[in-house]
């Protein structure tokens, strides 16, 4: 029944508009079937799903009638924005320096000093639009924008944080408990991505699980020390409910009420409530219940990658809990989760440490039982007593241990991950690994898991690109193994001069004077025709498209992430652009 309701919402969002009549007919037949067989409870759940769809209207597209982008004035001091009235923007998301800010319009009856405002370009949410438009749609906001700078008054630390920030490891500890990464630099970001431990430094369901686990440990300790608590609660599960569920929701709210944290708190509520009521129900049903409730609140979040990753990994835990041996179950779970995470990482990241699996096996329990609770206690100590005694000891241990581990981490060999992995090959790896999990604990299951890793490693046997460029908005960035992403404006390759979105006024004169060979421009760039007339090879790059250059002795090979071709007969425009650049470089 729950699976049917989830499918109803998924189909309502994903069915193309020409086939909505067929969707409506199927829904009508389904309702009649439930009525004929007098399944009133199932009909009630279907009605709730349909009412949610009618209220949210996820298929409605703003950008069809309006411009796809708008400029608004963001007022950081008032946490609101001023925008054009015709856009009808009620709830927007602005990303600024690794911080997500959800804003509403400023009160029209008040006057604001716009001299302190920040101009932000917003992209309207659109299911069929660009990457940013789809991202905004999945988050359930009207529009999404990026701010290059953030006011100093928004990054001002409290007295407690100022005391704790004297410790070198506190910026990571605060990221673990709050998800705040504004104090990080590029080196910190690169290290965390390279070691494959990003999931520990963003507030997610894992951290809500830490809170729930700590609450249960405290309750069991109290129950063991003071058996007289029994006369007040009756059963220990009741005390566990009152300790764990409020703690999960309070932590989710304090950490910013991010969707992964809210999802995990909802799962904890369902699971703990069923324990109290003595209802025996499978964990899969609890998972479907939470997914249905989240989709009822906003059906469009089913295109959000974090939604599927959260439920996918929790579903993996549900499959593995009853199949793995009791001895060493925690280590087995860590290893399986790390393998699936590595398979999902293919295509997203170019380099990964070969010690990623070992680091996760060591660091996740340490964070859960030491770093996370001690950091929370230290923040409370600094706020209540103004002292930092507790964290000073933890920082000493962390820095002492890292001083010995850092050389090993730095000189460990890299795992080269291809950035243009085909979706079919990636799906084969995931299906092999999933089949292995379903067949556990048979020996053949482990062969399938090993086979998935072998296939993934074979995909990684590929030459490393000499240059890798990608377009983000109106800017091009170059990716390297050690320095990460860096903006690129000009590049010289074997004497061939290339420009990236040049903004010079007299662009024709500069192209002739500096002998430009090629130029990478955004789609629809105003100077594309003029540069082509001057003999410059122009590549109009789409949003998010990657251009990769490989050197084979004296020859260059160019690939585009948007290049699709069939037997060299049918090909996209991106393939022709790559061939044009190849002819210039060779």
KELO-349615 format. One record per residue (C-alpha): x, y, z; residue in three letters. Coordinates in steps of 0.02 Angstrom, whole numbers, padded with zeros to 5 digits, always signed. Layout:
BEGIN
XYZALA...
This chain:
BEGIN
+00000+00000+00000UNK+00139+00122+00044UNK+00237+00073-00110UNK+00085+00111-00219UNK+00067+00284-00141UNK+00251+00322-00169UNK+00233+00267-00351UNK+00080+00380-00372UNK+00179+00533-00320UNK+00333+00484-00420UNK+00231+00457-00578UNK+00138+00623-00556UNK+00303+00717-00563UNK+00394+00616-00696UNK+00255+00577-00821UNK+00272+00691-00975UNK+00130+00815-01000UNK+00063+00730-01161UNK+00031+00570-01061UNK-00052+00644-00907UNK-00221+00588-00973UNK-00158+00409-00961UNK-00096+00440-00784UNK-00265+00512-00732UNK-00355+00362-00808UNK-00245+00240-00711UNK-00274+00334-00548UNK-00463+00332-00578UNK-00460+00143-00611UNK-00355+00116-00455UNK-00479+00212-00346UNK-00627+00115-00420UNK-00536-00048-00386UNK-00511-00001-00203UNK-00694+00048-00187UNK-00758-00113-00266UNK-00654-00219-00147UNK-00698-00104+00000UNK-00518-00065+00043UNK-00560+00098+00128UNK-00394+00120+00217UNK-00298+00103+00055UNK-00418+00225-00028UNK-00388+00349+00115UNK-00199+00343+00087UNK-00220+00366-00101UNK-00335+00515-00068UNK-00204+00595+00044UNK-00074+00575-00094UNK-00191+00652-00224UNK-00235+00798-00109UNK-00050+00831-00083UNK-00022+00833-00271UNK-00168+00954-00297UNK-00105+01071-00161UNK+00076+01076-00219UNK+00048+01058-00408UNK+00227+00998-00440UNK+00198+00995-00629UNK+00167+01183-00637UNK+00314+01272-00719UNK+00349+01455-00681UNK+00485+01481-00809UNK+00367+01445-00954UNK+00279+01610-00924UNK+00419+01709-00844UNK+00602+01744-00876UNK+00715+01601-00817UNK+00821+01717-00708UNK+00791+01871-00601UNK+00902+01990-00505UNK+00856+02028-00325UNK+00933+02131-00185UNK+00979+02025-00035UNK+00978+02116+00133UNK+01088+02011+00250UNK+01050+02118+00402UNK+00863+02081+00388UNK+00878+01906+00311UNK+00758+01947+00170UNK+00764+02002-00012UNK+00684+02132-00125UNK+00638+02072-00300UNK+00523+02110-00445UNK+00339+02087-00403UNK+00299+01998-00566UNK+00415+01854-00519UNK+00305+01806-00369UNK+00452+01737-00269UNK+00399+01682-00095UNK+00539+01567-00041UNK+00715+01566-00113UNK+00881+01481-00074UNK+01045+01577-00080UNK+01209+01483-00064UNK+01353+01587+00004UNK+01522+01522+00062UNK+01465+01343+00100UNK+01309+01408+00189UNK+01127+01383+00136UNK+01012+01531+00171UNK+00824+01512+00148UNK+00747+01686+00127UNK+00575+01763+00110UNK+00528+01933+00033UNK+00551+02089+00137UNK+00397+02172+00211UNK+00328+02290+00079UNK+00267+02411+00213UNK+00441+02445+00283UNK+00583+02547+00210UNK+00756+02469+00194UNK+00928+02539+00160UNK+00973+02454-00005UNK+01149+02527-00001UNK+01200+02377+00106UNK+01113+02251-00007UNK+01198+02119-00114UNK+01138+02090-00292UNK+01105+01906-00326UNK+01047+01824-00488UNK+00913+01694-00454UNK+00868+01547-00566UNK+00685+01498-00563UNK+00644+01319-00516UNK+00603+01213-00667UNK+00588+01024-00681UNK+00642+01026-00863UNK+00766+01171-00849UNK+00953+01186-00821UNK+01050+01100-00682UNK+01023+01247-00563UNK+00837+01255-00606UNK+00815+01069-00570UNK+00916+01084-00409UNK+00801+01225-00349UNK+00648+01122-00398UNK+00709+00974-00295UNK+00739+01084-00143UNK+00560+01149-00150UNK+00606+01333-00169UNK+00546+01458-00299UNK+00722+01506-00353UNK+00907+01475-00317UNK+01054+01595-00319UNK+01238+01602-00274UNK+01322+01747-00181UNK+01510+01769-00202UNK+01532+01861-00037UNK+01452+01858+00132UNK+01447+02006+00256UNK+01565+02000+00404UNK+01421+02020+00528UNK+01353+01851+00469UNK+01516+01763+00506UNK+01539+01841+00678UNK+01568+01705+00807UNK+01493+01700+00980UNK+01602+01714+01135UNK+01600+01525+01159UNK+01653+01493+00979UNK+01789+01625+00992UNK+01863+01535+01142UNK+01856+01367+01056UNK+01922+01431+00889UNK+02096+01448+00965UNK+02112+01259+00939UNK+02165+01206+00766UNK+02043+01061+00758UNK+01888+01157+00815UNK+01839+01212+00639UNK+01819+01027+00596UNK+01731+00988+00761UNK+01606+01128+00732UNK+01573+01060+00557UNK+01537+00890+00632UNK+01408+00952+00756UNK+01333+01099+00660UNK+01382+01076+00477UNK+01462+01249+00474UNK+01611+01258+00355UNK+01636+01445+00334UNK+01803+01437+00426UNK+01875+01309+00306UNK+02000+01352+00172UNK+02028+01266+00004UNK+02158+01148+00079UNK+02036+01086+00211UNK+01902+01057+00080UNK+02022+00963-00033UNK+02086+00851+00107UNK+01911+00800+00162UNK+01857+00761-00016UNK+02018+00669-00054UNK+02003+00558+00101UNK+01820+00520+00064UNK+01753+00580+00233UNK+01642+00724+00176UNK+01489+00638+00249UNK+01559+00664+00424UNK+01572+00853+00408UNK+01397+00893+00345UNK+01246+00870+00458UNK+01153+00720+00391UNK+01054+00570+00449UNK+01216+00495+00513UNK+01232+00635+00643UNK+01051+00617+00697UNK+01090+00433+00719UNK+01236+00482+00831UNK+01117+00586+00938UNK+00990+00445+00948UNK+01127+00320+00995UNK+01194+00435+01131UNK+01019+00461+01202UNK+00988+00273+01208UNK+01156+00244+01294UNK+01115+00375+01425UNK+00944+00298+01458UNK+01016+00124+01477UNK+01148+00191+01596UNK+01016+00279+01701UNK+00907+00121+01700UNK+01054+00018+01761UNK+01109+00141+01896UNK+00934+00184+01961UNK+00817+00035+01945UNK+00682+00135+02038UNK+00648+00230+01876UNK+00543+00079+01828UNK+00399+00134+01941UNK+00383+00300+01848UNK+00400+00240+01668UNK+00343+00059+01675UNK+00448+00007+01526UNK+00619+00060+01469UNK+00562+00087+01289UNK+00448+00228+01350UNK+00595+00317+01431UNK+00697+00287+01274UNK+00560+00367+01169UNK+00555+00524+01278UNK+00744+00538+01272UNK+00786+00493+01092UNK+00643+00569+00988UNK+00647+00746+01062UNK+00838+00744+01057UNK+00836+00701+00871UNK+00713+00839+00826UNK+00798+00969+00937UNK+00966+00929+00859UNK+00893+00933+00683UNK+00819+01105+00717UNK+00976+01173+00801UNK+01087+01115+00658UNK+00984+01208+00529UNK+00838+01091+00494UNK+00920+01018+00340UNK+00820+00890+00244UNK+00934+00741+00283UNK+00923+00780+00470UNK+00733+00799+00462UNK+00717+00635+00367UNK+00821+00543+00497UNK+00723+00620+00642UNK+00562+00564+00558UNK+00631+00387+00541UNK+00678+00388+00726UNK+00501+00446+00771UNK+00419+00305+00671UNK+00537+00171+00736UNK+00531+00221+00919UNK+00341+00244+00916UNK+00314+00070+00845UNK+00427-00002+00981UNK+00323+00081+01116UNK+00159+00019+01038UNK+00224-00161+01020UNK+00190-00158+00833UNK+00299-00280+00740UNK+00335-00207+00570UNK+00481-00226+00452UNK+00610-00089+00438UNK+00571-00079+00252UNK+00393-00026+00292UNK+00459+00110+00408UNK+00573+00169+00268UNK+00428+00177+00145UNK+00322+00270+00273UNK+00455+00404+00294UNK+00480+00418+00106UNK+00293+00441+00080UNK+00280+00573+00216UNK+00428+00670+00143UNK+00352+00664-00033UNK+00183+00722+00034UNK+00267+00877+00106UNK+00346+00915-00065UNK+00330+00791-00210UNK+00468+00875-00311UNK+00605+00818-00192UNK+00609+00650-00279UNK+00731+00726-00407UNK+00846+00780-00265UNK+01000+00668-00259UNK+01012+00679-00069UNK+00836+00606-00053UNK+00883+00447-00146UNK+01055+00434-00066UNK+00981+00445+00110UNK+00846+00315+00082UNK+00961+00209-00026UNK+01095+00192+00107UNK+00968+00165+00246UNK+00887+00032+00137UNK+01058-00048+00118UNK+01075-00053+00307UNK+00903-00133+00320UNK+00954-00269+00197UNK+01119-00303+00284UNK+01067-00302+00468UNK+00988-00475+00464UNK+01111-00552+00340UNK+01280-00515+00417UNK+01358-00620+00556UNK+01347-00550+00732UNK+01534-00557+00758UNK+01607-00403+00674UNK+01439-00342+00605UNK+01490-00160+00627UNK+01649-00183+00524UNK+01554-00275+00388UNK+01425-00135+00378UNK+01561-00003+00369UNK+01649-00097+00229UNK+01489-00121+00127UNK+01437+00062+00146UNK+01611+00118+00093UNK+01605+00005-00062UNK+01437+00076-00116UNK+01496+00253-00080UNK+01648+00222-00191UNK+01534+00161-00331UNK+01427+00318-00317UNK+01583+00426-00314UNK+01633+00366-00488UNK+01610+00511-00607UNK+01600+00643-00470UNK+01780+00652-00411UNK+01943+00633-00503UNK+02057+00573-00361UNK+02029+00476-00202UNK+02149+00409-00071UNK+02182+00222-00072UNK+02160+00227+00118UNK+01979+00288+00108UNK+01903+00123+00166UNK+02024+00107+00312UNK+01999+00290+00363UNK+01810+00270+00367UNK+01822+00110+00468UNK+01928+00202+00596UNK+01851+00374+00595UNK+01663+00340+00597UNK+01663+00251+00768UNK+01785+00381+00835UNK+01672+00524+00780UNK+01515+00437+00846UNK+01579+00397+01020UNK+01717+00527+01051UNK+01731+00677+00937UNK+01544+00713+00916UNK+01488+00700+01099UNK+01645+00786+01167UNK+01622+00930+01044UNK+01440+00953+01097UNK+01491+00947+01281UNK+01633+01070+01250UNK+01517+01194+01165UNK+01398+01180+01312UNK+01544+01203+01434UNK+01603+01359+01342UNK+01427+01434+01341UNK+01386+01394+01523UNK+01552+01414+01613UNK+01663+01507+01490UNK+01799+01373+01499UNK+01872+01259+01366UNK+01956+01131+01477UNK+01870+00979+01400UNK+01910+01017+01218UNK+02089+01066+01257UNK+02125+00884+01299UNK+02036+00819+01144UNK+02127+00943+01032UNK+02294+00887+01104UNK+02254+00705+01064UNK+02191+00747+00889UNK+02342+00853+00841UNK+02463+00726+00914UNK+02383+00584+00816UNK+02370+00684+00655UNK+02554+00730+00662UNK+02596+00545+00643UNK+02458+00502+00519UNK+02478+00650+00399UNK+02637+00586+00311UNK+02554+00418+00282UNK+02398+00500+00211UNK+02495+00615+00096UNK+02611+00484+00022UNK+02480+00348+00002UNK+02444+00307-00182UNK+02294+00387-00265UNK+02144+00297-00338UNK+02114+00376-00508UNK+01929+00396-00542UNK+01868+00434-00716UNK+01764+00592-00729UNK+01666+00532-00882UNK+01602+00362-00824UNK+01459+00298-00930UNK+01295+00280-00835UNK+01273+00101-00898UNK+01441+00042-00830UNK+01407+00128-00665UNK+01237+00043-00656UNK+01317-00127-00688UNK+01433-00102-00538UNK+01290-00051-00424UNK+01179-00197-00482UNK+01322-00321-00452UNK+01352-00252-00278UNK+01166-00251-00237UNK+01147-00431-00297UNK+01291-00477-00183UNK+01203-00396-00035UNK+01040-00486-00073UNK+01130-00654-00078UNK+01224-00631+00084UNK+01290-00726+00181UNK+01332-00851+00042UNK+01509-00858-00023UNK+01446-00819-00198UNK+01385-00652-00131UNK+01561-00599-00085UNK+01617-00649-00260UNK+01488-00530-00333UNK+01545-00389-00218UNK+01725-00418-00269UNK+01669-00422-00451UNK+01587-00252-00432UNK+01749-00180-00363UNK+01848-00261-00506UNK+01731-00186-00637UNK+01748-00017-00553UNK+01937-00032-00553UNK+01937-00079-00738UNK+01839+00079-00774UNK+01975+00177-00686UNK+02112+00112-00802UNK+02110+00265-00912UNK+02236+00401-00955UNK+02236+00553-00844UNK+02181+00710-00937UNK+02316+00841-00960UNK+02187+00979-00948UNK+02010+00972-00881UNK+01897+01123-00900UNK+01718+01145-00844UNK+01593+01286-00855UNK+01507+01351-00699UNK+01388+01493-00743UNK+01488+01627-00836UNK+01653+01562-00771UNK+01769+01421-00826UNK+01869+01320-00700UNK+02016+01203-00720UNK+02027+01045-00614UNK+02192+00975-00553UNK+02234+00831-00436UNK+02310+00930-00294UNK+02240+01107-00303UNK+02060+01063-00345UNK+01956+01186-00447UNK+02035+01350-00502UNK+01965+01486-00616UNK+02047+01492-00787UNK+02047+01641-00906UNK+02191+01605-01026UNK+02284+01446-01073UNK+02430+01415-01192UNK+02451+01238-01261UNK+02599+01204-01375UNK+02600+01385-01431UNK+02412+01391-01461UNK+02330+01530-01360UNK+02156+01495-01290UNK+02037+01614-01200UNK+01890+01574-01087UNK+01741+01693-01094UNK+01846+01848-01135UNK+01764+02013-01084UNK+01875+02137-01174UNK+01789+02282-01263UNK+01897+02280-01421UNK+01895+02091-01432UNK+01930+02084-01619UNK+02090+02186-01604UNK+02153+02080-01459UNK+02115+01918-01551UNK+02223+01975-01698UNK+02361+02052-01593UNK+02381+01902-01476UNK+02347+01772-01611UNK+02207+01679-01524UNK+02186+01501-01586UNK+02029+01447-01492UNK+01904+01517-01368UNK+01782+01432-01250UNK+01624+01535-01230UNK+01457+01516-01145UNK+01311+01467-01254UNK+01242+01617-01348UNK+01394+01727-01314UNK+01379+01892-01408UNK+01558+01885-01477UNK+01549+01708-01547UNK+01508+01763-01725UNK+01644+01897-01728UNK+01779+01777-01666UNK+01731+01645-01794UNK+01745+01777-01931UNK+01923+01811-01872UNK+01970+01627-01890UNK+01963+01583-01705UNK+01892+01410-01667UNK+01747+01443-01548UNK+01673+01312-01432UNK+01506+01362-01356UNK+01504+01262-01195UNK+01343+01216-01104UNK+01318+01237-00918UNK+01413+01100-00824UNK+01495+01031-00982UNK+01672+00965-00963UNK+01811+00976-01094UNK+01952+00850-01069UNK+02119+00853-01160UNK+02229+00697-01168UNK+02407+00695-01236UNK+02466+00543-01334UNK+02650+00577-01370UNK+02638+00720-01497UNK+02450+00710-01529UNK+02306+00782-01431UNK+02137+00699-01404UNK+01989+00805-01348UNK+01831+00739-01266UNK+01671+00827-01213UNK+01555+00764-01077UNK+01406+00813-01186UNK+01467+00714-01337UNK+01353+00571-01388UNK+01372+00479-01553UNK+01309+00322-01640UNK+01434+00229-01752UNK+01508+00395-01805UNK+01349+00430-01904UNK+01245+00528-01781UNK+01332+00645-01661UNK+01293+00796-01553UNK+01362+00971-01579UNK+01481+00945-01432UNK+01569+00807-01531UNK+01598+00925-01677UNK+01668+01056-01558UNK+01791+00929-01486UNK+01847+00880-01660UNK+01874+01063-01706UNK+01984+01091-01555UNK+02081+00932-01595UNK+02118+00996-01770UNK+02187+01159-01699UNK+02300+01077-01569UNK+02366+00945-01689UNK
